[in-house]
Amino acid sequence: LSRRIGRKGIMLGILAGVGFNLVQWIAFPEIYWMWWNAFGCLVASVVAFLVSLVGAPEEDVSAPESTSGPAKYTLWAKGQLLERERKWIPVYALLFGYFVLMLTFLLVIPRLV
């Protein structure tokens, strides 16, 4: 949600989110485990944003040379996103098929029992 957030902010945010989830698991067992995802995501996002506010914006060294500055965020608008992701389409299809299979089992097995 912010172009300013860099690697340091993301890494510290993830560590803070996972750490917060561990605290919930150990100190607050009455919290239903599905809420951990929401709370962990919220903590990770806030920490990443706050850490990135403190430091200078980082350059994205992983971006291709042809895209720099704000242009690297417009791959979707330029139609380049599909080209870059084309090699992953079989993997995405396999993961989607696995999801459908698991969903089918979850819906069918309880009715058989």
Secondary structure, 3 states (H helix, E strand, C coil): CCCCCCHHHHHHHHHHHHHHHHHHHHHCCCCCCHHHHHHHHHHHHHHHHHHHHHCCCCCCCCCCCCCCHHHHHCHHHHCHHHHHHHHHHHHHHHHHHHHHHHHHHHHHHHHHC
